[in-house]
């Protein structure tokens, strides 16, 4: 393909050199004449392992050039990749001035073009930027409509400084966000020689995934450092501990526990976190990330309670009372905390959890139920249909196989708040609200 790459910093220079090495004809664009001169002389404008060698080969093969003129770049290309910076401002917000300026230049440059042009955003931008800034700016500058005269795609990069060339050729996956399948397919052709899976999605998801990635990376580093600080006080080698932790690829280094949903509970996680934090305080050690986990977990309960309050309905049914599905364990169950809040606020509450009902008869939780929450046990329903008939709002707190079987029983005047993604929205007649989806 003929590609224009706007911005010749870390992302742009690496992307330009690698695509040229893959056989594409690439023209880099930057307002910095020094960076352009570096490319034209076969030198790297940045310090990055193996990059200068790739740039030199691209120049020698005649597949890589650079210019300060946006019009020239667009005229010689069928696709533009935006790789300009999006730095933080003093208040933490993103500065999008470079993105907007480049969009105006690109839009003006393809205004008289007959064939549709493809604009691909590689810069890291917040969800909604393509729809609220990039597309309107291109439409205004070109006089064309998105989807007709041009297409916009989001293609986040996952390059690390120092290993960017390796990361380009060995990505975990390629993500392409678009409103047009045709446009997404065109961008996917750029990566046809890479073995990584190519995932096509919507614009906002593609914008969001980069932030989820970076937040998780930052969290992992901070988590490891806080565990390390605690290990140091206990006389334990933190590297050995973390090596053992990462050996568990079923629960630790895996998709386990990474599905958004309701708060955690049970006999282990809350208790052990409190013990960890207490012990750290005995060492006069602050572990802000670990200390905030229980605070954040409590907020999940409060957020859900507020969601129910906003419904303005007083008859509420809750499906699932144990701290997770498939158990009768009520110890520190966030659903119990939610139910107690609703009872305290005067809601007419009904609860259905067949495992807990069984435990109340002869299970291990019988004494706990009779002593700690007899007021909640009195609100238990014998079957799901009974709960549905009573309720104006149904809260699906835990996954329950019976819910899908009784989906036809939900009424149009009911609201279902799903905390576990138990049902698809179209499965019921009433209003459906997912907790985080």
FILUMRO-63156 format. One record per atom (N, C-alpha, C): x, y, z; residue in three letters. Coordinates in steps of 0.001 Angstrom, whole numbers, plus 500000, padded with zeros to 6 digits. Layout:
N
XYZALA ...
***
This chain:
437
500840498808500000UNK 500000500000500000UNK 500879501247500000UNK 500256502377499704UNK 500900503685499822UNK 500369504329501097UNK 501258504549502056UNK 500848504982503392UNK 501531506285503771UNK 500766507213504336UNK 501321508431504932UNK 501256508282506440UNK 502355508596507101UNK 502400508477508561UNK 502691509851509146UNK 501705510378509869UNK 501809511722510444UNK 502344511630511874UNK 503520512215512080UNK 504185512160513366UNK 505326511164513321UNK 506560511641513481UNK 507729510771513375UNK 508460510662514706UNK 507681510553515783UNK 508250510282517090UNK 508438508788517260UNK 508343508311518504UNK 508587506895518779UNK 507647505984518001UNK 506353506268518054UNK 505394505394517374UNK 505483505548515866UNK 505504506787515393UNK 505497507035513959UNK 506743506558513246UNK 507922506817513817UNK 509171506413513169UNK 509280504892513096UNK 508914504228514178UNK 508960502753514187UNK 507950502184513198UNK 506737502713513223UNK 505694502231512307UNK 506094502439510860UNK 506662503596510552UNK 507083503899509181UNK 508171502940508716UNK 509186502731509555UNK 510298501859509171UNK 509847500418508991UNK 508980499946509883UNK 508534498546509817UNK 507627498298508620UNK 506721499225508334UNK 505855499030507171UNK 506651499107505867UNK 507666499965505836UNK 508525500028504651UNK 509277498709504484UNK 509733498143505604UNK 510419496854505554UNK 509496495743505086UNK 508185495908505314UNK 507196494912504893UNK 506803495066503429UNK 507387496066502739UNK 507134496218501312UNK 506184497339500942UNK 505612498039501927UNK 504725499167501632UNK 505562500399501273UNK 504955501312500540UNK 505599502591500242UNK 505111503604501274UNK 506033504151502039UNK 505690504973503190UNK 506273506371503039UNK 505458507375503328UNK 505930508746503386UNK 505605509296504771UNK 506634509665505502UNK 506451510193506841UNK 506253511699506805UNK 505460512209507732UNK 505159513642507786UNK 505411514154509194UNK 506129515258509304UNK 506342515887510602UNK 506642517360510396UNK 506200518170511348UNK 506487519609511273UNK 507933519898511646UNK 508585518950512287UNK 509976519097512693UNK 510881518736511513UNK 511498519746510916UNK 512337519512509739UNK 513524518607510052UNK 514001518619511294UNK 515130517771511665UNK 514757516294511548UNK 513562515925512035UNK 513131514531511949UNK 513000514098510488UNK 512461514978509663UNK 512307514671508245UNK 513673514475507600UNK 514604515366507934UNK 515958515260507394UNK 516616513946507812UNK 516416513541509073UNK 516974512270509552UNK 516493511104508711UNK 515200511047508455UNK 514640509956507649UNK 515244509979506247UNK 515310511158505645UNK 515811511267504273UNK 517284510898504177UNK 518017511068505263UNK 519441510712505280UNK 519673509285505770UNK 518580508556506034UNK 518713507174506480UNK 519122507049507930UNK 518818508070508715UNK 519149508049510144UNK 517865508020510960UNK 517973507577512197UNK 516809507537513075UNK 516665508853513834UNK 515462509401513893UNK 515258510644514652UNK 515160510401516152UNK 515117509133516561UNK 515022508776517983UNK 515998507646518284UNK 516235507408519571UNK 517085506293519984UNK 516192505079520213UNK 516345504088519369UNK 515556502862519476UNK 516327501731518806UNK 516479500623519495UNK 517273499512519018UNK 516837499049517626UNK 517783498924516697UNK 517604498399515335UNK 516798499311514422UNK 516355500469514901UNK 515502501320514073UNK 516285501967512938UNK 517484502466513218UNK 518245503148512171UNK 518564502207511013UNK 518847500961511328UNK 519124499978510281UNK 517914499787509373UNK 516727499723509965UNK 515498499569509162UNK 515226500803508320UNK 515440501976508907UNK 515221503214508156UNK 516177503296506974UNK 517424502957507195UNK 518418503012506119UNK 518038502041504995UNK 517603500843505351UNK 517193499876504323UNK 515969500369503559UNK 515035501006504280UNK 513848501538503625UNK 514187502638502633UNK 515132503481503003UNK 515559504554502083UNK 516267503959500875UNK 517170503006501118UNK 517927502405500010UNK 517000501690499029UNK 515909501107499559UNK 514956500402498694UNK 513985501359498010UNK 514026502626498403UNK 513128503611497802UNK 511700503521498288UNK 511494502830499430UNK 510132502673499946UNK 509826503614501102UNK 510793504393501539UNK 510581505276502689UNK 511099506673502388UNK 510199507644502468UNK 510569509044502319UNK 509909509837503430UNK 510200511130503482UNK 509596511985504513UNK 509467513403503988UNK 508520514140504572UNK 508253515505504148UNK 507620516288505282UNK 507638517604505152UNK 506922518461506098UNK 505576518884505518UNK 505272518453504302UNK 504066518901503586UNK 502965517841503643UNK 501872518155504322UNK 500759517219504440UNK 500097516952503098UNK 499944517983502283UNK 499307517822500976UNK 500065516819500124UNK 501396516935500142UNK 502229516026499361UNK 502040514588499827UNK 501995514391501145UNK 501871513042501703UNK 500531512413501344UNK 499461513161501480UNK 498130512619501177UNK 498002512328499687UNK 498557513195498864UNK 498480513002497413UNK 499174511715496992UNK 500201511301497721UNK 500969510119497357UNK 500534508850498102UNK 499394508923498802UNK 498990507780499628UNK 497510507482499501UNK 497141506302499968UNK 495733505902500015UNK 495236505786501450UNK 496163505932502391UNK 495832505771503798UNK 496788506622504634UNK 496247507273505673UNK 497077508051506594UNK 496975507471507988UNK 498121507306508633UNK 498163506849510021UNK 498572508025510896UNK 497738508363511856UNK 498014509476512767UNK 498765508940513974UNK 500012509390514135UNK 500880508915515217UNK 501447510076516026UNK 500724511188516066UNK 501219512357516789UNK 501002512176518288UNK 501688512986519085UNK 501609512874520530UNK 500292513394521091UNK 499907512846522236UNK 498729513321522987UNK 499165513526524435UNK 499981514547524695UNK 500552514728526037UNK 499530515158527080UNK 499894514959528342UNK 499032515390529450UNK 499136516901529644UNK 498013517503529996UNK 498017518895530425UNK 498143518932531949UNK 498282520119532504UNK 498560520243533936UNK 497467519631534802UNK 496220519653534316UNK 495119519084535099UNK 494908517595534828UNK 495772516982534024UNK 495672515560533731UNK 494931515238532449UNK 494248516212531868UNK 493516515955530628UNK 494485515824529453UNK 494006515201528383UNK 494840515028527195UNK 494839516296526357UNK 496004516636525830UNK 496075517717524851UNK 495898517096523469UNK 494840517460522783UNK 494526516878521476UNK 494767517851520330UNK 495500518919520633UNK 495754519934519607UNK 496498519378518402UNK 497467518483518624UNK 498223517915517507UNK 497335517026516648UNK 496458516250517294UNK 495534515387516551UNK 494584516233515704UNK 494022517264516302UNK 493081518117515571UNK 493759518809514390UNK 494982519330514609UNK 495690520029513531UNK 495966519096512368UNK 496422517879512668UNK 496720516914511616UNK 495453516514510865UNK 494353516364511596UNK 493079516027510937UNK 492650517120509972UNK 492855518367510353UNK 492512519480509456UNK 493383519438508203UNK 494663519153508380UNK 495563519074507235UNK 495184517921506314UNK 494909516774506902UNK 494560515602506096UNK 493235515828505368UNK 492228516359506094UNK 490926516600505483UNK 491001517558504320UNK 491740518640504500UNK 491888519624503417UNK 492612519004502229UNK 493557518105502505UNK 494361517519501436UNK 493578516533500581UNK 492588515815501168UNK 491827514861500330UNK 490464515418499914UNK 490259516718500092UNK 488966517334499769UNK 488582517139498299UNK 489563517203497398UNK 489270517083495965UNK 489482515663495453UNK 489760514766496336UNK 490046513384495946UNK 488757512661495564UNK 488792511861494533UNK 487601511131494100UNK 487442509821494865UNK 488540509100495055UNK 488482507821495768UNK 488436508053497276UNK 487650507255498016UNK 487604507397499485UNK 488993507210500104UNK 489274507987501123UNK 490572507956501805UNK 490374507338503183UNK 491375506625503670UNK 491283505982504982UNK 492228506666505961UNK 491673507067507111UNK 492462507704508164UNK 492469506780509377UNK 493658506416509828UNK 493808505474510931UNK 494476506187512103UNK 493814506180513249UNK 494374506807514448UNK 495186505766515209UNK 496493506049515360UNK 497369505205516176UNK 497692505882517501UNK 497507507198517555UNK 497758507939518787UNK 496830507445519883UNK 497304507513521116UNK 496482507081522254UNK 495494508180522608UNK 494209507894522412UNK 493156508878522668UNK 492030508222523466UNK 491319509023524240UNK 490243508527525090UNK 489027508097524270UNK 488206507199524812UNK 487006506749524103UNK 486125507927523695UNK 485695507918522445UNK 484849508983521920UNK 485601509994521091UNK 486937509975521120UNK 487722510974520392UNK 487525510858518886UNK 487501509651518363UNK 487305509488516919UNK 485954510029516478UNK 484918509722517255UNK 483565510133516880UNK 483311511615517153UNK 483940512157518197UNK 483632513522518632UNK 484632514566518157UNK 485832514144517743UNK 486840515101517285UNK 487375514757515899UNK 487865513541515725UNK 488531513182514478UNK 487578513250513288UNK 486458512548513384UNK 485517512517512248UNK 484932513893511960UNK 484416514647512963UNK 483891515988512659UNK 484933516925512060UNK 486177516850512536UNK 487226517724512009UNK 487537517377510558UNK 487616516087510254UNK 487861515665508869UNK 486700516063507960UNK 485479515926508459UNK 484303516324507659UNK 484313517811507379UNK 484622518597508408UNK 484642520052508258UNK 485726520501507279UNK 486909519895507380UNK 488028520321506537UNK 487896519848505097UNK 487233518699504895UNK 487161518126503548UNK 485848518410502830UNK 484787518676503596UNK 483472518837502990UNK 482854517511502605UNK 483466516417503056UNK 482958515075502744UNK 482339514441503988UNK 481516513410503777UNK 480872512706504883UNK 481635511430505204UNK 481721511158506504UNK 482359509917506935UNK 481558508722506432UNK 482238507726505927UNK 481569506551505366UNK 481334506673503884UNK 481522507877503342UNK 481350508095501902UNK 482670508558501276UNK 483130509747501689UNK 484371510274501124UNK 485607509808501862UNK 485424509304503055UNK 486572508809503826UNK 486084507879504933UNK 487014507122505494UNK 486732506217506610UNK 487759506459507709UNK 487317506315508946UNK 488218506449510094UNK 488274505127510844UNK 489480504707511172UNK 489686503505511973UNK 490563503840513178UNK 490452503048514209UNK 491312503172515392UNK 492159501916515484UNK 493467502101515519UNK 494402500983515548UNK 495461501248516620UNK 495109500982517889UNK 496043501303518984UNK 497349500526518866UNK 498432501179519275UNK 499736500515519238UNK 500091499984520626UNK 500853498907520639UNK 501294498291521885UNK 502820498142521867UNK 503490499247521535UNK 504943499256521408UNK 505584499785522679UNK 506636499118523124UNK 507390499576524292UNK 508708500181523828UNK 509035501341524365UNK 510306501962524014UNK 511445501038524426UNK 512404500874523536UNK 513535499981523789UNK 513369498623523133UNK 512107498198522946UNK 511836496911522272UNK 510749497091521214UNK 510638498294520659UNK 509518498616519779UNK 509523497805518487UNK 510709497573517909UNK 510770496801516663UNK 510295495368516916UNK 510800494775517985UNK 510367493419518342UNK 508863493388518604UNK 508357494385519323UNK 506926494425519647UNK 506072494579518396UNK 506573495343517411UNK 505815495518516169UNK 505621494175515464UNK 506670493373515428UNK 506609492097514711UNK 506051490952515552UNK 505954491149516855UNK 505443490083517740UNK 504387490647518697UNK 503330491239518165UNK 502294491801519048UNK 501435490689519647UNK 500851490935520826UNK 499931489944521395UNK 498677489793520540UNK 498255490889519935UNK 497122490894519014UNK 497110492233518290UNK 496347492297517221UNK 496146493551516498UNK 494685493943516650UNK 494436495166517098UNK 493070495644517322UNK 492750496736516313UNK 491620496593515637UNK 491182497591514668UNK 489728497953514959UNK 489499499203515277UNK 488141499695515507UNK 487652500462514298UNK 486405500246513898UNK 485869500920512715UNK 484359500822512691UNK 483750501689511904UNK 482315501594511649UNK 482046500830510364UNK 483074500662509564UNK 482941499988508276UNK 483802498736508250UNK 483207497606507938UNK 483967496362507814UNK 484986496449506689UNK 484611497138505625UNK 485512497294504482UNK 486772498059504887UNK 486580499135505668UNK 487732499919506112UNK 488608499116507060UNK 487972498369507969UNK 488737497544508911UNK 489536496492508164UNK 488951495893507144UNK 489655494882506357UNK 490858495491505646UNK 490702496727505186UNK 491801497397504485UNK 492983497618505430UNK 492690498045506651UNK 493762498251507630UNK 494383496918508024UNK 493557495886508139UNK 494056494564508521UNK 495073494029507519UNK 494958494450506260UNK 495911494004505242UNK 497332494450505571UNK 497473495538506315UNK 498803496009506701UNK 499539494981507553UNK 498760494204508290UNK 499349493267509252UNK 499223491814508784UNK 499006491620507503UNK 498752490277506970UNK 499909489320507222UNK 501126489844507298UNK 502294488978507483UNK 502604488669508939UNK 501857489275509868UNK 502091489016511285UNK 501216487860511750UNK 501743487067512668UNK 501024485864513103UNK 499967486153514161UNK 499993487333514766UNK 499056487656515844UNK 497617487734515331UNK 496681487396516201UNK 495264487470515852UNK 494857488921515629UNK 494056489153514614UNK 493537490493514318UNK 492078490550514773UNK 491782491450515707UNK 490443491578516264UNK 489819492874515765UNK 488666492775515128UNK 487957493951514621UNK 486802494271515553UNK 486689495516515934UNK 485687495918516911UNK 485194497330516585UNK 484474497956517524UNK 483994499316517296UNK 485055500326517716UNK 484858501575517348UNK 485847502618517591UNK 486131502818519079UNK 485070502915519887UNK 485256503207521305UNK 485976502076522043UNK 485662500847521689UNK 486350499724522318UNK 487833499748521978UNK 488159500028520722UNK 489559500092520302UNK 490297501225521007UNK 489612502336521234UNK 490231503442521975UNK 490446503057523434UNK 489473502367524013UNK 489498502042525432UNK 490544500984525772UNK 490774500030524880UNK 491619498891525227UNK 493045499323525551UNK 493535500379524915UNK 494901500840525216UNK 494988501347526655UNK 493951502048527100UNK 493955502548528479UNK 493822501408529481UNK 492994500411529149UNK 492877499248530027UNK 494226498541530143UNK 494926498400529013UNK 496241497767529016UNK 497221498517529913UNK 497332499828529682UNK 498329500598530420UNK 498002500691531911UNK 496706500787532230UNK 496324500822533643UNK 496675499503534321UNK 496466498402533615UNK 496782497088534168UNK 498291496921534348UNK 499054497401533378UNK 500511497326533496UNK 500989498130534704UNK 500446499334534860UNK 500831500168536003UNK 500426499508537315UNK 499234498898537316UNK 498757498212538518UNK 499663497039538876UNK 500074496264537867UNK 500934495114538128UNK 502284495542538712UNK 502857496602538156UNK 504141497089538669UNK 503997497545540119UNK 502939498307540382UNK 502726498819541742UNK 502410497682542711UNK 501604496734542274UNK 501296495574543108UNK 502573494828543481UNK 503410494558542488UNK 504657493837542747UNK 505548494613543702UNK 505599495925543535UNK 506437496738544412UNK 505911496774545845UNK 504593496826546011UNK 504035496840547366UNK 504221495482548043UNK 504018494412547296UNK 504301493088547860UNK 505791492992548216UNK 506633493556547348UNK 508066493552547601UNK 508432494301548873UNK 507793495466549088UNK 508072496256550286UNK 507655495492551544UNK 506528494809551458UNK 506044494026552606UNK 506957492820552854UNK 507346492135551757UNK 508248490987551889UNK 509562491399552558UNK 510066492563552190UNK 511325493041552762UNK 511225493137554282UNK 510100493640554773UNK 509901493777556211UNK 509767492419556898UNK 509293491431556154UNK 509085490105556734UNK 510313489203556562UNK 511337489716555884UNK 512521488903555655UNK 512319487838554603UNK 511470488117553637UNK 511147487163552572UNK 511659487711551246UNK 512177486857550389UNK 512654487270549071UNK 511448487470548141UNK 511175488712547811UNK 509982489024547011UNK 510057488436545609UNK 511251488293545056UNK 511368487734543708UNK 510960486267543687UNK 511283485542544751UNK 510860484143544839UNK 509341484064544977UNK 508782484941545819UNK 507327484956546010UNK 506614485236544695UNK 507060486248543963UNK 506386486619542720UNK 506615485579541631UNK 507770484904541666UNK 507987483825540693UNK 506988482698540930UNK 506753482359542198UNK 505763481332542512UNK 504359481787542144UNK 504077483066542379UNK 502755483607542041UNK 502491483486540541UNK 503491483837539724UNK 503285483817538274UNK 503309482417537689UNK 503742481437538469UNK 503694480044537997UNK 502258479534537914UNK 501349480191538632UNK 499934479818538573UNK 499314480508537362UNK 499177479775536273UNK 498594480335535055UNK 497109480009534914UNK 496540479410535968UNK 495104479123535956UNK 494304480268536579UNK 494814480826537672UNK 494095481886538380UNK 494838483216538375UNK 496179483181538474UNK 496931484432538604UNK 497245485080537259UNK 498000484406536424UNK 498331484948535101UNK 497386484307534097UNK 496172484810534049UNK 495117484204533240UNK 493926485162533193UNK 492880484822532423UNK 491680485677532411UNK 490857485606533693UNK 491209484705534607UNK 490431484546535839UNK 490387485852536625UNK 489216486163537169UNK 488983487354538005UNK 489068488671537224UNK 489094488614535905UNK 489204489843535118UNK 487938490136534329UNK 486800489618534827UNK 485509489933534218UNK 484784490941535101UNK 484501492144534602UNK 483810493147535436UNK 482475492619535945UNK 482187492884537193UNK 480946492446537807UNK 480828492985539213UNK 480083492303540056UNK 479794492785541398UNK 480996492572542312UNK 480856493039543558UNK 481938493000544534UNK 482309491567544920UNK 483545491398545424UNK 483958490090545926UNK 483601489956547405UNK 483615488726547885UNK 483339488461549293UNK 483912487108549652UNK 483296486420550614UNK 483750485095550995UNK 484643485092552216UNK 485142483909552526UNK 485896483728553768UNK 487377484055553627UNK 487868484261552406UNK 489313484424552214UNK 489752485845551860UNK 489250486361550739UNK 489799487613550221UNK 489682488784551198UNK 488497489091551745UNK 488420490231552676UNK 489282490025553921UNK 489214488827554490UNK 489965488543555716UNK 491466488682555496UNK 491960488113554401UNK 493399488121554168UNK 493912489508553801UNK 493110490272553099UNK 493513491645552798UNK 493611492484554070UNK 492630492316554952UNK 492687493065556223UNK 493919492680557040UNK 494216491385557070UNK 495383490926557825UNK 496674491472557225UNK 496751491487555901UNK 497934492002555216UNK 498151493475555549UNK 497085494258555431UNK 497186495694555689UNK 497519495970557156UNK 496901495212558057UNK 497183495388559487UNK 498645495102559794UNK 499162494006559216UNK 500555493652559456UNK 501496494722558885UNK 501161495235557714UNK 501980496291557111UNK 502025497523558001UNK 500880497879558589UNK 500831499040559484UNK 501681498810560729UNK 501784497556561173UNK 502652497250562311UNK 504116497543561978UNK 504437497445560690UNK 505790497763560231UNK 505916499242559846UNK 504868500050560156UNK 504826501454559719UNK 505007501560558202UNK 504364500629557491UNK 504509500543556041UNK 503178500894555372UNK 503208501852554483UNK 502000502227553730UNK 501985501496552396UNK 500873500840552107UNK 500677500136550842UNK 499381500646550216UNK 499403501828549605UNK 498169502489549147UNK 497316501659548199UNK 497952500951547282UNK 497172500163546316UNK 496444499019547003UNK 497151498257547827UNK 496526497146548523UNK 495487497626549533UNK 495766498756550192UNK 494816499295551174UNK 493525499767550513UNK 493613500172549257UNK 492434500725548572UNK 491501499653548027UNK 491946498393548021UNK 491135497344547392UNK 489799497167548106UNK 489810497058549422UNK 488568496881550168UNK 487692498123550085UNK 488323499297550022UNK 487557500546549866UNK 486825500532548529UNK 487539500166547474UNK 486932500097546148UNK 485847499029546093UNK 486078497902546775UNK 485093496825546779UNK 483790497273547434UNK 483914498043548501UNK 482720498574549174UNK 481955499523548250UNK 482681500252547436UNK 482040501184546500UNK 481178500450545476UNK 481559499205545126UNK 480741498439544186UNK 479350498191544765UNK 479306497902546069UNK 478023497668546742UNK 477219498959546795UNK 477879500052547164UNK 477192501342547267UNK 476682501796545903UNK 477483501570544863UNK 477079501979543511UNK 475838501208543069UNK 475805499911543382UNK 474648499090543021UNK 473413499514543813UNK 473600499792545097UNK 472476500237545926UNK 471890501532545378UNK 472760502445544977UNK 472290503725544433UNK 471548503509543113UNK 471998502548542319UNK 471319502234541067UNK 469882501781541334UNK 469703500960542384UNK 468361500481542747UNK 467506501632543257UNK 468097502477544085UNK 467370503634544622UNK 466863504524543493UNK 467693504701542467UNK 467324505571541341UNK 466124505043540562UNK 465834503755540693UNK 464688503181540001UNK 463369503726540549UNK 463368504138541812UNK 462152504681542418UNK 461074503644542669UNK 461443502364542739UNK 460491501280542992UNK 460823500630544331UNK 459792500176545072UNK 460013499661546419UNK 460007498139546529UNK 459472497439545533UNK 459439495977545593UNK 460608495419544789UNK 461561494856545507UNK 462809494404544884UNK 463011492918545143UNK 463416492195544117UNK 463774490784544255UNK 465248490587543947UNK 465926489806544756UNK 467356489555544568UNK 467569488062544329UNK 468190487726543214UNK 468478486331542872UNK 469939486053543204UNK 470148485189544204UNK 471499484880544653UNK 471827485636545924UNK 472218484913546969UNK 472558485549548246UNK 473977485201548682UNK 474485484048548279UNK 475857483661548640UNK 476855484592547974UNK 478113484539548429UNK 479095485490547906UNK 479448485205546449UNK 479152484000545967UNK 479282483711544542UNK 478397482517544211UNK 478175482298542929UNK 477298481211542490UNK 477914479854542819UNK 477043478865543015UNK 477497477508543224UNK 477954477193544632UNK 477622478063545586UNK 477997477822546977UNK 476890478320547887UNK 476932477876549170UNK 475973478381550154UNK 476675479297551162UNK 477917479674550884UNK 478729480454551822UNK 478279481912551836UNK 477813482349552983UNK 477324483717553138UNK 478317484629553848UNK 479462484101554225UNK 480429484911554955UNK 480923486074554101UNK 480693487271554621UNK 481087488519553963UNK 480558488604552528UNK 479381488046552301UNK 478776488140550980UNK 478363489586550706UNK 478790490155549589UNK 478377491524549262UNK 476879491622548994UNK 476271490500548622UNK 474826490506548375UNK 474075490642549699UNK 474575490014550745UNK 473973490181552071UNK 474043491645552493UNK 475205492265552264UNK 475354493690552606UNK 474373494545551820UNK 474187494229550548UNK 473242494970549712UNK 471819494796550225UNK 471446493555550567UNK 470101493282551072UNK 469850493999552395UNK 470830494003553268UNK 470671494681554556UNK 470480496179554369UNK 471165496743553389UNK 470980498165553090UNK 469549498428552625UNK 469047497591551726UNK 467705497797551184UNK 466641497613552261UNK 466853496626553137UNK 465916496432554249UNK 465894497670555136UNK 467085498193555402UNK 467181499380556256UNK 466511500596555651UNK 466426500637554319UNK 465790501754553635UNK 464299501530553406UNK 463771500432553941UNK 462334500202553869UNK 461842499536552608UNK 462711498884551880UNK 462283498204550660UNK 461577496895550998UNK 460595496553550175UNK 459923495259550288UNK 460757494263549492UNK 461467493404550207UNK 462501492589549583UNK 462116491116549554UNK 462464490460548441UNK 462352489013548332UNK 463674488480547771UNK 464070487282548246UNK 465369486719547869UNK 465178485273547442UNK 465896484882546387UNK 465859483482545965UNK 467281482978545747UNK 467655481963546489UNK 468937481266546317UNK 468739479843546811UNK 468565478898545895UNK 468267477516546311UNK 469365476908547180UNK 470620477283546958UNK 471712476734547768UNK 471628477203549208UNK 471282478458549398UNK 471173479011550746UNK 469951478442551450UNK 468860478247550728UNK 467659477655551318UNK 467951476257551841UNK 468737475520551068UNK 469109474175551485UNK 470017474227552714UNK 470942475199552711UNK 471868475334553838UNK 471126475682555123UNK 470012476405554994UNK 469248476803556179UNK 468621475596556862UNK 468426474505556097UNK 467804473308556656UNK 468835472444557371UNK 469937472131556670UNK 470909471250557318UNK 472364471533556898UNK 472596472614556193UNK 473933472900555701UNK 474856473477556754UNK 476103473714556329UNK 477126474218557241UNK 476855475651557680UNK 476024476355556935UNK 475743477751557265UNK 474493477921558131UNK 473895476807558562UNK 472624476897559283UNK 472733477785560520UNK 473777477572561340UNK 473936478370562557UNK 474157479838562230UNK 474932480080561192UNK 475202481472560793UNK 473911482161560364UNK 473107481466559572UNK 471855482047559083UNK 470909482342560248UNK 470780481362561158UNK 469850481523562279UNK 470285482637563232UNK 471604482811563388UNK 472106483786564351UNK 472314485170563751UNK 472943485221562557UNK 473379486505562012UNK 472342487172561103UNK 471621486412560306UNK 470714487046559342UNK 469335486387559326UNK 468721486140560475UNK 467380485531560452UNK 466366486421559757UNK 466576487753559835UNK 465646488687559201UNK 465695488562557680UNK 466876488224557133UNK 466996488039555690UNK 466437486672555279UNK 466696485659556088UNK 466209484319555750UNK 464689484279555674UNK 464039485106556470UNK 462571485153556452UNK 462026485684555134UNK 462879486328554342UNK 462448486916553070UNK 462707485998551881UNK 463217484792552147UNK 463557483866551072UNK 462306483325550397UNK 462351483247549063UNK 461253482676548277UNK 461532481201548001UNK 460447480458547788UNK 460589479032547513UNK 460983478756546069UNK 460624479685545182UNK 460967479487543777UNK 461141480840543091UNK 461709480796541906UNK 462033482024541183UNK 460793482741540682UNK 459795482002540264UNK 458580482628539764UNK 457905483460540852UNK 457938482981542080UNK 457370483719543201UNK 458086485065543373UNK 459404485062543228UNK 460166486303543344UNK 459830487268542213UNK 459736486749541004UNK 459443487597539847UNK 458067488245539988UNK 457083487482540431UNK 455726488010540575UNK 455670489138541601UNK 456504489057542638UNK 456495490072543700UNK 457179491372543279UNK 458171491284542403UNK 459139492366542238UNK 458820493342541112UNK 459173494595541376UNK 459195495614540324UNK 460605495732539743UNK 461591495489540600UNK 463000495472540186UNK 463586494125540579UNK 464199493423539641UNK 464847492144539913UNK 466347492320539761UNK 467090491987540803UNK 468546492081540795UNK 469127490683540640UNK 469820490447539553UNK 470471489160539318UNK 471883489256539875UNK 472054488852541137UNK 473328489026541825UNK 474315487914541502UNK 473815486705541316UNK 474662485554540981UNK 474078484847539769UNK 474936484172539048UNK 474450483363537925UNK 473595482219538440UNK 472463481993537790UNK 471550480933538178UNK 470937480361536910UNK 471107479067536700UNK 470631478435535468UNK 469129478584535281UNK 468388478732536375UNK 466934478809536275UNK 466456480136535687UNK 467300481169535779UNK 466873482501535329UNK 466486482485533861UNK 467298481849533037UNK 467003481789531614UNK 465712481016531354UNK 465457479984532144UNK 464241479195531973UNK 462992480010532305UNK 463148480973533241UNK 462002481784533665UNK 461991483165532999UNK 462833483358531991UNK 462926484678531351UNK 461572485132530800UNK 460770484182530350UNK 459466484528529781UNK 458500485070530835UNK 458838484883532111UNK 457946485336533186UNK 458129486822533514UNK 459220487415533063UNK 459433488833533350UNK 458405489682532616UNK 457955490738533281UNK 456916491603532722UNK 457537492851532083UNK 456753493495531231UNK 457229494699530554UNK 457445495860531528UNK 456731495854532656UNK 456863496950533618UNK 457996496716534617UNK 458756495637534440UNK 459848495329535367UNK 461195495817534845UNK 462096496070535797UNK 463482496393535468UNK 464370495284536009UNK 465257494779535195UNK 466218493758535607UNK 467598494398535673UNK 468216494349536854UNK 469582494838537030UNK 470487493615537141UNK 471315493437536142UNK 472140492230536040UNK 473556492531536537UNK 473956491894537636UNK 475288492098538207UNK 476280491032537752UNK 475795490018537045UNK 476659488881536692UNK 476594488531535212UNK 475985489378534407UNK 475771489141532977UNK 475129487784532749UNK 474037487575533469UNK 473312486310533424UNK 472461486201532169UNK 471845487301531762UNK 470919487306530630UNK 471377488271529541UNK 470952487999528330UNK 471107488968527240UNK 469929489939527317UNK 470123491207526994UNK 469042492195527097UNK 467770491796526369UNK 467917491133525223UNK 466746490774524421UNK 466001489566524981UNK 466528488950526049UNK 465905487749526602UNK 464659488062527429UNK 464492489311527831UNK 463340489670528672UNK 462518490761528003UNK 461291490900528479UNK 460405491918527917UNK 460594493283528581UNK 461035493284529819UNK 461178494539530545UNK 462471495272530229UNK 462799496239531087UNK 464013497031530920UNK 465209496269531498UNK 466304496249530757UNK 467502495542531195UNK 468621496545531451UNK 469288496407532625UNK 470441497254532936UNK 471590496356533373UNK 472691496393532650UNK 473882495666533051UNK 474732496536533951UNK 475392495930534933UNK 476153496701535900UNK 477252497530535233UNK 478078496887534387UNK 479174497597533725UNK 479194497296532227UNK 478033497038531635UNK 477970496760530215UNK 476652497246529638UNK 
***
